[in-house]
């Protein structure tokens, strides 16, 4: 007897998974919970584990290709020689989600890449199927299907038409010079979607000059990351101003009992936001160890959803770029504020606090900054819990 092994949903934003590599081959004996393949989601490369004891059977889905959630990618058999239900696995979704194989670059000319594009032009429109409901809805709304990207199954459904109707206007590229598309990676797509989702947050910004010299000296003397110390300082300031740990919901303000701070990390092709838990109460030495583990996971592309979800406050530090004097950041959903820190000039760095105006007001942001400045001036207090 054989059971299908399907592409799992490894994150709540994942619609397709990119099959990175197989760790086992057909006929190999595997144990329940053993890793059999690696899949790239929108955040990291994660392992698929066997759901039972048995033997891996083919045909195995091709690597370096995208498969929609629930699509069969292999089989688990009771015996090493089982050949029942050995029908071919469906191809890796539709052409628009498969990775290009014919060229080393992800950049392709418009005409040549039409079947691979996440958004299609008029010449490619006929190559994508659409449901009768989608066609009727598009007709009623006055929307051309040629500008709508299909779902992961290669078909334009009603939800894609509705999303197009609510989306902002798209640029008219035909009015300019020749162009080509560069396909978005799962990570890039997730970042774009998350940023778009924050557009309804009414945001205000407050800036302050922070004297970082005491913090820099303390970090160097004790072997701590400056970003870690800044995150700890923010967490201690939040203890005195707990509204900065809240989140707005239609039912009211969600007041959290623990300060979980996310530190934005630049990675090739995207942005990750690993979270340090309980930053106001946990010993600083333990937080430093946690931060090292997270950075190692990032380097190996092994972050799990629990490593980057659920932050209550965010820190984005561009202090490593001397040309950046100041910037502001977007408040992520589920948080009230994010602190953006520019490069230090003569030990002073400009910090900008972006806040959800439904949760806090300008005067409260001013008080938060006053507390934060006092904490930074006395970095020895960062070890207190």
N, C-alpha and C positions, 0 to 999 in steps of 0.2 A: 504494500500500500504506500502511496506517495501523497504527500500534502504540499501545497504550494507555499513557497516562501515569497512574501510580498514586500514591496517597498514600504517601510514604516514611516509614520509621521514623527519626525525627530524634534520638531518645534511647532509652536502654534501658528507660525506664519508660513510654514512649508507646504507648498502645493506639489512640487516635484522634488525628487532627490537625484543628485548626480552620482552615479555608481563609480567610485574611485578605483577600487581594486578588490579582487577576490583573495581572501586569506586561506581558503580551502579549495580543493579541486574535486570534481566528480568522483565518487567512490570513497572519499575520505570519511572515516568515522568521526562523528562530532558528538559532543556532550551538551546537554541543556545549559544555556548560558554562555557557551563558548563563542567567541567572535568568529564569524565566517566571511564577513565582507566589510569594506569601509565605504561610507556614503558621505558626500559633501552636502551639507545643508546650507542655509543662508548665513550661518555663523561659523561653522567649523566642520572638520572631518570627524565623523563619529562611526562607531562600530555597530554592525547588525549582529545580534546574538541569536543563537539557535533557540527555538521555543521548546525543543524536546530532544531526547537522544535519537540518534539515527545515522543515516549516511547521506551525504550531499550528492544529489543527482542533477544532471543536466537535462536539457540544454541550459547553460548559464547565460544570463543576459550579458550583453556586451558591456565592457567597461568604457569609461570616458564618454558616457551618454546619459541623458536625463530620462527618468521614468516617473510617471505620475504616482501619487500615493495609492497603495492598494494593488498596483500592477505586479504581476508575477515575475520574479527575476530568477528563480531556481526552484528546486524541489527537495523535500526531505523524505527519505525512504526508510522503510523498516529494514531493508536488506541492501547489501552492497551491490547486488546484481539486478535489482528491481528495474523493469523497463516499462511498466504500465504508465499510462497517461503521460507519455513522453512527447506530447505534441509540442510544436514550436512555440516559444514564448513570443507574445506580441512585440512588435518593434518598439523601440524606445520612444514612446509618445509620437508626436507628429514632427515634421521637419523643422518647424519653427522653434522647438525646444531642444533639438539635438545639437551637439557641439560640432562646429565645422571640422572636417577631417582632411580637407584637401589643401590647406594652407597653414603655415605656422602662426600666422597673425589672426587675431580675432576681428580685425578690421577688414571689411569686404566692400566692394563697390556696390552701389545701390542695385543695379540691374542684376548682377550675379547673385546677390545675397537675398533676394526677395523671399524665398521659402524659409529662410532662417531668421527673419526679422521679427522682433517682438511687436513692432508696429509695421503695418504693411502699406504699400502705396497702391495706386490705382492699377498698375500693371500686374500686381500680385494678388489683387482682391479675389479673383476667380479661383485661386488655388486653395481657398479656405472655405470650408463648409459652414453653414449656419442653420440653426433650428428654425422651423416655421414661426415659432413665437418670436424669436429674435428678429426675423425679417419683418414681421408685422409690426413689432414694437419700433424698429428703426424707421419704418415707413411713417408711422403715426407721429414720431418725434422729429421727423425730418433729418435723420442722421444717416450718413452714408456708411455702409458696412466696410468700405475700402479703407477706412481710417481706424478700424477697430481690431485689436489683437485678439486671437482666439484664446480659449481656455486651454488648460494643460492637455485636454484630449484632442486638440486640434480643431474644435468646433466653436463657433461664436454662439453663445447662449444669451438669454435675456439679461443676465446679470452683467455681462460685458457691455451690452447696449446701454443699460441704465448707468453704469459707471462712466461711459463715454458722455452721456447726457449731462452728468453732474461734474465732469472734469473741466478744468480751465481750458481756454482755447489753446490749440496746438500751433506751433510755428509753421508758417508757409514756406517750407524749404525750397519749393520749386521756384520761388521768386529770386533766389540767390544763386551762388556758384554751385557746381557739381559737388556732391557730398557722398559719404559712405557711412554705414552704420557700424558701431562697435557694440557688440552684444553685452548686455549687463550680466555680471556674475550674480549668483544667488545672493551674495552678501550686499552687492551694490544695489540690487533691486529692493532688498529688505530695508536698507538705510533710506532709500528714496521714499518707500511707502511709509516708513515710520515718521519721517520728517513731514510728509504731506498730511499725515493724520493729526499733526499738532497745530494746523492752521487756525483751528477754531479757538485756541487758547488766547484769551486777552492778556497780553504781556506788556509789562513795563520794565525798564532797566535803570539800574543805579550803579555808578562807578565810584571807585575809591582807590587812592594810592596806598599800597601796602609796603611797609618797610620789611623786607625779607631777610635782612642781614642776620638777625638773631636766629632765624629758622635755618638759614643756609649753613651757618657755623655749627649749629647743633646737629644738623643732618650729617655734615662731614665728620664731625668728631665722634659720632656714635654709629656711623655706618647705615643710616636710614635714608630711604628715598625721600626727596623733597616733596614729590607728589603725595606720598603716603602721609607725611607730616601735615601737609595742607588739608588733606581729606580728614585727618584726625582733628585738626583745629576747627574745621567746619562742623564736624559732628559734635564737638564740645560746645560750640556756639549754638547749635540747634537745641541742645539740652536746655539752654536758657531762653530760647525762642522756639518752642515746639511747633508753632504753626508752620514753620519751614519744613517740617517733616510730614505735613498733611497733604492730602490730595482732594481735589474737588470732584464730587459726584452729584448727580441729580438728586440723590437722597440726602445729601449733606456733605460735610467735610469728613473724610476718612482720617482719623487720628491714629497714627501708628505708634506702637510701644517700643520700637527698636529703630535705631538709625542705621540704615544700610546705604553706604555711599558708593556710587559708581564712578570710576575714573576712566575717562575716554582714552583709548589707546589707538594710535595710528598703526595700521598694518597694510601690507601691499594689497591694493585693490579694494580697500574699504576701511571701516571703522568698527572697533569693538568697544563694548562698555562693561568690562568685568566688575563685579560687585564685591565689596568687602563688607561682611556682615557684622552687625553690632559694634560699630566703630566708636560709639561713645562709652562703652562699658568694657570691652575686651582689652586685655593688657596690650600695650603697644608692641612688645616683642612678639606676641602671638599674631597680631595683625601684620607685622613685617614678614613673618613666616608665611602667612596666608597669601600675601602679595607676591612673594617669590614663587609660590606654587602656581598662582594664576598666570604669572608671566611665563613660566615654563610651559603651561598648557597652551598659551597663546603662540609661543614659538613652535610648538609641535602641532598646532591647529587642532587641539583636542578639548576646547571649551565645551562644556555641557550646558544645556538650558539653565540649570540651577546656578551656573557661574555668572550669568549675565542678565538674568531677569529679576524684577522685583525691587529695583533700587528706589529709595525714597528721596535721595538728593544726588546731584551730579556735579562732577568737577571736570573741567576741560582746561588743560595746561599746555599752552603753546610757548612756554618760556624758553624752550630749547631753540627757538627761532629768533635770533636777535633782531630781525627786521620787523617782527610783529610787536608793535607797541601796545595795542589794545584790540579787542574784538568782543563781540557778544555771541551767545549761543542760544539755540532753540530749547525751550523747556520741553522735555520729553513727557509723553503721557504717563500718568501715574505719579508724577512728581510735582512739587510746587515751585522749585527753583533749580537753577544751574549756575555755577560760578565759573566764569571764563577769565583766565589769567594770562596776560601778555608777558613779554620778556622784561627782565629787570634792567633798569637804567640807573646806574649809581645806587644799586641795592634796593631801588624802589620799583615796584611793578604795578601796573594799572590793572585792577580787577573789576569786572563787570558782572553784576548779579542780575540775571533775567528771572522775573518772577511772574507767577500766575496771579493776576489782579483780583481774581475771585476768592483767593485765599489770604493774601497779605497785601498791605498797602505800603506806600512810599516811606512813611515814618518808621514802619516796622523794619524795612530793609535798611534804613539808616542805623537803627539800633543794633541790628544784626552785624553790620560792618564794624560798629564801635566795639562790640564784644569780640569779634574776630581779630581786630587789630590788637586788643589787649592780650589775647591768648598767644598771638604770634610773637609779641614782645617778650613773653616769658615761656619759651619752649620747654623748659624743665617741667612745666605743669602738664605737658602732653602725656606724661607717663601716669598721671593720676587717673583713677577710675572711681 
